Amino acid sequence: RRHWSLSPARTRTGELGLALTISTYLSFRSIIYQAWALKNTKMAMSKLGSAQCGACPSARAPLLIRPKATVRHVAANAVAGATRPTSTLVREVQASDKPLPPGEAGLPFLGETLEYQKQGVLKFALDRYRKYQSPVFKTSIFGQEVYMVCTLPLYQAVIAEDTRLVNFTVAGTFGKLQGDYISGVMSNRDNSRMPWRRSMLGAVTADALAGYGPQVDAICRAEVAQLASEAEWDLNETTRKFGMSFANTLLAGLDLEDGREQAEVRRDIGLFFDGLFTFDVDLPGTPLRKAFEAKARLEQKLRACVTRQLNEILAEPKVGGQPANAPKVRRNMIQYIIDARRAQGDRVDIEFLTMMALGTLQAGTDTTAASMSGLLAMVAQLPGVQARIREEQAQVAAVHGEGVSKASLDASKYLDAVVREALRLYPPSTMHWRTSEREMELDVNGGLRIPAGSQLVFNTLTAHALELNPDWLQSAQGAGDALPQGMDFRNLEANFQPERWMEPDPAKRPSLMTFGGGPHVCLGMALYIMEAKAVLATMLRGHSLHLLGPQPLTWQEMPMAKPTGAVRMRLAKLAA
């Protein structure tokens, strides 16, 4: 099989042999190549590093695993110059005498990977949280020893030290495919990550999002009209089309003439993404070689695209050295980056812009698609939620008109809560990875030591679960096998509660760690939420959404958390 799911219902440890069990995802096409991979697994794992999505480095994953949906996001502390919060839970030390976090290495080389696959991210972590009575514990998964952080306060305290005590690590095929400059930015070489982020901030301001409104509305109207005309459609294929359309239009500005060209670009984006996280073997037919070939085709299209956009901006008339009547709102993120780099006096390099366009195109397609698949699958099973969205949209449309806009979506409070609740209950990014830059002490359990160079895994699901259930360890749930209250997506009627996001007191609302945190929280959350709300609003204003099958759904956790298989949906027009 080309894709390997970590869903407990789909785990088959013997089906393709030890190589697939260990690495989770391999796209080797022949038995000979699989045998070669097994023989050289130890060598490949010795080079195991970490990687993150090309446009939004908010998650890290072992190089043999595609990172889960790093959904594009933004937060108040993401602005340039934001103050780094302080915490008493973590501090830099030298030669600490504190013990390491408790835990076990498991089986030789395999570690606890098989148990992780069988139990899933949430159950695996909660069982060990209960066993060790510690908010951070040691384990070994996918051939790598890691320290897994489970509780929200510790998660927030450590991630707040991003680029100081912890950082991304770029290595292997990710670094080769992304190129030296982008890899350097991701790993904060020469403190380059914050200036890079500043150049992107203009694309996610309130004015920028408002400017995207007409394009978002046009995409939603066209796609929803097509879906409504079909008897049924495939969920993941449809959300990938949405993701591609949004990424093309709002991020890269790539002009695609017809459906055939769009399909070719989607295929090449998939091949490029596959190559980011695979064995470092550049031979004909290997994932890495296919990724380089796909990258070359994509770069050719994108280079022409960004060159055209740069020339258009440079040709704008100038008065007193400044463009006359320059639009305050650009069409896409690449144009905002051009403006920012010119304003900073930086050279606008075509190759840099091409790589930025490639990264945003790939990330925007895959992460948006995975996030939206989970959202639509949940809402399709909740007719009461659909009815309340429809009622709110009738009121919103009476004030703001029939189309969707930033103003109409800002007024859609319940719809906003639905999108956030889906991201909380089953986030596309279930874990975030970092490397400790310096030795740290954590003020938990009498003090625990994290050595420099350690791999840290921040478990988003347990952070969400334990925030809602702070006394879980002492509760009857903590002593049994049931999932914590509010976290069982298999029982949506009892656990999917958008109302929790509508509490008048913001302090009583849940946290949303799906998108990371700290000074380098991902910049695209507001854009994704706008896109997701626009799709749901357009769908449900005149239609009802139905899940045809399979039921119950099978969900995967890696490389991106989403429903798996051929999930069939229908959009039924409502009677007038």
C-alpha angles and dihedrals in degrees: 000000000000094000124045119201126209092205108128090232091056101041111122107170096185102038100095100010136252097311093064093042092055102041097036094207126046127151099194107146104204138054090235092055091048090052090050090050092051092049091051100038094108092052092049093047091051086065093045111139133150140271144187139203115289098243103026117038097192097119136045128200137174111278094249091059129067108234116249120253107308092199112208109253148164135202139183092260092052094081119107113276095016113167114253108237118234126227136185091213096078134033138165115253141171124226095352118194093206119117124255118254113279120258148105135261093217122201120003110279093342092066109177095327095119092052090046090053093047098046103034129228098293101042093042093054097041092052091055093041087057094042097050097030086222132121089220126039140171123250139151121233130166092004095304132104111229141172110231118210113207111172127075099231093052092042091053094044096053097039088052086068093061112150090013109057098002133030147165120272120213118199146135123018093347091064093044094052098041094048133230099288098050091042089052092052092049092052091043093242109185089000090288100143100080095050088048090052092049090057089059099044094088090064095062103043121119090255092051093050090049089052091054090055100094092048092048091049092050093050092048095047093050096045095043092049089054093048092048090055092056125083090223139342142199114263101213094041090051096048090048089057090050090049092049093049093049093045094048094048105035103029115026104015092221114170112220116186103202146355093273092057091046090053091050092052092048089052093049092047089054092050091048091050092048090054094053091071111034142087115308094244118128103194130130111284096015121125091248094053091047089050092053090049092048090047091054091053093047093046091053091056095041096046090057090045097052092041090056092048093047091050091050091053093045089051093057109117115259131213118192091351093307127098111263114237090353110184113254089211122053128202099244147000096268090060091051090051090052090052093047095049092048091049090051091050092245123145111256102230118198093210092052091049090048092054091045090052091048092050095048092044093052095042095043093051100046102036096044090048094052093045093048093047090059093045096050093043091055097043091048088063094050111068091171091058090048091052092052092048089050092050091050092047091054088057093045093049091051089061104032103028133249100297125075119251136162089264093052092045092048087055091052098089098162092046089052090052091051092054092048093047091054090051091049098046097047110005117195087227106054096172139024122207131210139167119230109241094192138018111277140190120214116208096224131107091010093311132316129205126227111193121221112267094031122141114240123197118196109204109215095188095054091044089056093042097049094045089059092040107034092163094048094122092057095041131092088249090058090055094051141048099262118116116247117273112277095022106080104101089180087073102046097165090064100034107033103083115160088177090078087071092053097063108136090225108067090206089066094054119096124258119249111214094164088108100043123244145230128071093324102047109152115273102223108068094104091050094050093047089050091051094046093048091048092053094048094044092051092046099047101040090080106005144051122231120227134188108217098182172060098001125219094032122231113227128199125208100199144085083002127353108244142114112290135215129025100331108186122206138178132204107206121197114236122235113259 
